């Protein structure tokens, strides 16, 4: 393949999406050096171009950087038009080899068609010609329509790279070209260069999102902060469009809670914040890997299958 298209939704100011970008792209070019052009689908082209330009020297070769371009997903009624064009076969990138990815690249925890039935609906030619790979988690199929989807997609994939044993066993039932790979961000997390911690005060990290926000989760966070009353409390909003609302809600009960704006810092600086933390309580799966790799004391607010799979 010389031309490839990466459909792994990179949202606007989502920390883990923007971190994963470097790991996924590096993996693709390492496995397929013959690729001359890689088009990456993003939620905000301007933001991703800025982010990659700011951080690429640390994580991408100059050759790889030159091969990358971005295409922005159009929202609202324009997005529907884009879907129609793709469905009718007039899409500009129809002939490109596709990499479909995500933390859960296939799962039935989302509503139709975002339970990944949009792959065969929008990329029917790609699926028919077996010109795609799946990267990420494979959720346990519970619904009948999900099982049908798996039967259609999994055998046709040119390869499947999963991140843990449950996904591996699920995919292996339908496709022998399945491998387990450490999370795409792991090399980036492990190989950061942090300056010595200069601040004498210690701190704990906190995160929650709208999906996990409930009375029990809030009380767990309050109790955690009381247990660490002598530490500075820093809220890390993985998704600036979502988690920030939880911050303002928590601040009513935790007045000394501060927010860290990672969009104004380099990727390396933000990862160093994890490395020097004393402890953490979190809801998003995005927090799991750096906390585990840096051997931090952490508590998890469990609300989705993927969190249980990565913890247990």
C-alpha positions in Angstrom: 0.0 0.0 0.0 1.2 3.5 -0.8 -1.7 5.5 0.3 -3.5 5.0 3.6 -6.3 6.6 5.6 -6.4 6.5 9.4 -9.9 6.7 10.8 -9.3 7.0 14.6 -11.3 10.0 15.7 -9.1 12.6 17.2 -11.4 14.9 19.0 -10.8 18.6 19.8 -8.6 19.1 22.8 -8.8 15.4 24.0 -5.5 14.7 25.7 -5.4 11.0 25.1 -6.5 11.2 21.4 -3.7 13.6 20.8 -1.2 11.5 22.7 -2.2 8.3 20.9 -1.8 10.0 17.5 2.0 9.8 17.8 2.1 6.2 18.9 -0.4 5.0 16.3 1.3 6.8 13.4 4.8 5.6 14.5 3.5 2.0 14.6 1.9 2.3 11.1 5.1 3.7 9.5 7.3 1.1 11.3 5.2 -1.8 10.0 4.5 -0.3 6.5 7.5 1.9 5.5 6.2 1.7 1.9 3.4 4.2 2.7 4.0 7.5 1.0 0.9 9.3 2.2 -1.1 8.9 5.4 -4.3 10.9 5.7 -5.6 11.3 9.3 -9.2 12.0 10.1 -9.6 14.6 12.9 -12.2 16.6 14.6 -10.4 19.9 14.3 -7.7 20.2 11.6 -6.2 23.5 12.9 -5.8 22.1 16.4 -4.1 18.9 15.3 -1.8 20.7 12.9 -0.7 23.0 15.8 -0.4 20.1 18.3 1.7 17.9 15.9 3.9 20.7 14.9 4.5 21.6 18.5 5.4 18.0 19.6 6.5 16.0 16.5 10.3 16.5 17.0 10.1 14.3 20.1 8.0 11.5 18.6 8.1 11.4 14.8 10.9 11.2 12.3 11.1 14.1 9.7 10.3 11.6 6.9 7.1 10.4 8.7 6.0 14.0 9.5 6.2 15.0 5.9 3.9 12.1 4.8 1.1 13.1 7.1 -1.9 15.3 6.2 -5.2 15.9 8.0 -8.8 15.9 6.9 -11.5 17.4 9.2 -14.8 15.7 9.9 -17.6 18.1 9.0 -20.2 18.5 11.6 -24.0 18.8 11.6 -25.8 18.8 8.2 -22.4 19.0 6.3 -21.3 15.8 8.0 -24.4 14.0 6.7 -23.5 15.2 3.2 -20.0 13.7 3.6 -21.6 10.4 4.7 -23.9 10.4 1.7 -20.9 11.0 -0.7 -19.0 8.2 1.0 -21.9 5.8 0.9 -22.5 6.5 -2.9 -18.8 5.8 -3.6 -17.7 9.3 -4.6 -15.4 9.8 -1.6 -12.0 11.2 -2.4 -10.2 8.6 -0.3 -12.2 5.6 -1.4 -9.2 3.7 -2.8 -7.0 4.3 0.2 -6.2 1.4 2.6 -8.0 2.1 5.9 -6.8 1.8 9.5 -9.8 1.8 11.8 -8.9 2.3 15.4 -10.0 3.4 18.8 -9.7 2.5 22.5 -12.6 0.2 21.7 -12.5 -0.1 17.9 -15.5 -2.4 18.0 -18.1 -2.3 20.8 -21.9 -2.5 21.3 -21.9 0.0 24.2 -22.7 2.8 21.9 -26.0 3.5 20.1 -26.6 2.7 16.4 -24.8 3.4 14.1 -22.0 4.6 16.3 -21.6 1.0 17.7 -19.3 0.7 14.7 -21.9 -0.3 12.1 -20.9 2.9 10.4 -17.8 1.1 9.1 -19.6 -1.2 6.7 -22.2 1.5 6.0 -19.7 4.2 5.0 -16.9 2.1 3.8 -18.6 -0.8 2.0 -16.1 -0.9 -0.8 -13.2 -1.1 1.7 -14.9 -3.9 3.6 -15.8 -5.9 0.4 -12.2 -5.7 -0.9 -10.6 -6.6 2.5 -8.5 -3.4 2.4 -8.4 -2.5 6.1 -6.9 -3.2 9.6 -8.4 -2.9 13.0 -6.4 -1.3 15.8 -7.5 -1.3 19.5 -9.9 -3.0 21.8 -12.6 -5.5 20.7 -15.6 -5.3 23.0 -17.4 -8.5 24.1 -20.4 -8.8 21.8 -23.7 -8.9 23.8 -26.3 -7.8 21.2 -27.3 -10.0 18.3 -26.6 -7.2 15.8 -23.0 -6.8 17.2 -22.4 -10.5 16.7 -23.5 -10.1 13.1 -21.2 -7.1 12.7 -18.2 -9.1 14.1 -19.0 -12.0 11.7 -18.9 -9.5 8.8 -15.9 -7.4 9.7 -13.4 -9.5 11.7 -12.7 -12.2 9.1 -12.1 -9.5 6.4 -9.5 -7.5 8.3 -5.9 -7.8 6.9 -4.8 -7.7 10.5 -6.0 -6.9 14.0 -3.9 -5.4 16.7 -5.5 -5.6 20.2 -4.3 -4.2 23.5 -5.3 -7.0 26.0 -6.2 -10.6 26.3 -10.0 -10.3 26.3 -10.0 -8.5 22.9 -7.4 -10.9 21.6 -9.5 -13.9 22.3 -12.6 -12.3 20.9 -10.9 -11.4 17.7 -9.1 -14.7 17.4 -12.4 -16.5 17.0 -12.9 -14.8 13.6 -9.4 -14.0 12.4 -6.0 -15.7 12.8 -4.1 -12.5 12.0 -4.4 -11.1 15.5 -1.6 -9.8 17.7 -1.4 -8.2 21.1 0.6 -5.0 21.3 1.4 -2.8 24.2 -0.7 0.3 24.1 0.3 2.5 21.3 1.2 5.3 23.7 3.4 3.1 26.0 6.7 3.9 24.4 6.0 7.6 24.6 5.0 7.4 28.2 8.0 5.3 29.2 10.6 7.3 27.3 10.0 10.9 28.5 12.7 13.1 29.8 11.6 14.9 32.9 13.6 17.5 34.8 14.0 16.9 38.5 10.9 18.0 40.4 11.6 21.5 41.6 8.5 22.1 43.7 8.8 20.9 47.3 5.0 20.5 47.7 3.4 17.2 46.6 0.2 16.9 44.7 -2.5 14.4 43.7 -4.3 14.1 40.4 -8.1 14.0 39.9 -10.3 13.3 36.9 -13.9 12.5 36.2 -16.2 12.9 33.2 -19.9 13.4 32.6 -20.5 9.7 32.0 -19.1 8.7 35.4 -20.5 11.6 37.3 -22.9 10.5 40.0 -23.4 10.9 43.8 -21.2 7.9 44.7 -18.4 8.9 42.3 -18.4 12.5 43.7 -18.3 11.3 47.3 -15.4 8.9 46.4 -13.4 11.9 45.1 -14.3 14.0 48.1 -13.1 11.2 50.4 -9.9 10.8 48.4 -9.1 14.5 48.8 -9.8 14.4 52.5 -7.4 11.4 52.8 -4.8 13.5 51.0 -5.6 16.8 52.7 -1.9 17.8 52.9 -1.4 17.6 49.2 -2.1 20.0 46.5 -5.1 18.8 44.4 -4.9 19.1 40.6 -7.8 18.3 38.3 -6.6 17.0 34.9 -9.3 17.4 32.3 -8.5 14.8 29.7 -11.3 16.1 27.5 -11.5 19.9 27.7 -15.0 19.8 26.2 -16.4 17.4 28.8 -14.4 17.0 32.0 -14.2 20.7 32.6 -17.9 20.7 33.8 -17.0 18.1 36.4 -14.2 20.4 37.6 -16.6 23.2 38.4 -19.0 20.8 40.1 -16.2 19.3 42.3 -14.8 22.7 43.1 -18.0 23.5 45.1 -17.1 20.8 47.6 -13.3 21.0 47.2 -12.4 24.7 47.2 -8.7 24.2 46.9 -9.0 22.1 43.7 -6.9 23.5 40.8 -7.2 22.7 37.1 -4.2 21.9 34.9 -4.6 23.2 31.3 -2.6 20.8 29.3 -3.4 22.5 26.0 -1.0 25.3 27.0 1.9 22.8 27.7 3.9 20.3 25.8 3.0 16.7 25.8 6.2 15.9 27.6 5.4 18.4 30.4 2.0 16.9 30.9 3.3 13.4 31.2 5.8 14.6 33.7 2.9 15.8 35.8 1.8 12.1 36.0 5.3 10.9 36.8 5.7 13.1 39.8 2.2 12.8 41.3 1.8 11.2 44.7 -1.5 9.5 44.0 -4.6 9.8 41.7 -8.3 9.1 41.5 -9.7 8.9 38.0 -12.7 7.9 35.8 -11.3 8.0 32.3 -9.4 4.9 31.1 -6.9 7.4 29.6 -5.4 7.8 33.1 -4.7 4.1 33.6 -1.6 3.5 31.6 0.7 6.3 32.8 -0.4 5.7 36.4 0.4 2.0 36.1 3.7 2.5 34.3 4.8 5.1 36.8 3.7 2.8 39.6 1.4 5.3 41.2 -1.1 4.7 43.9 -4.5 5.2 42.2 -8.2 4.6 42.6 -10.6 4.0 39.7 -14.2 5.0 39.1 -15.3 2.1 37.0 -18.2 2.7 34.7 -17.4 0.9 31.4 -16.3 -2.6 30.3 -13.0 -1.3 28.8 -12.0 0.0 32.3 -12.5 -3.4 33.9 -10.6 -5.1 31.2 -7.5 -2.9 31.5 -7.5 -3.0 35.3 -8.1 -6.6 36.1 
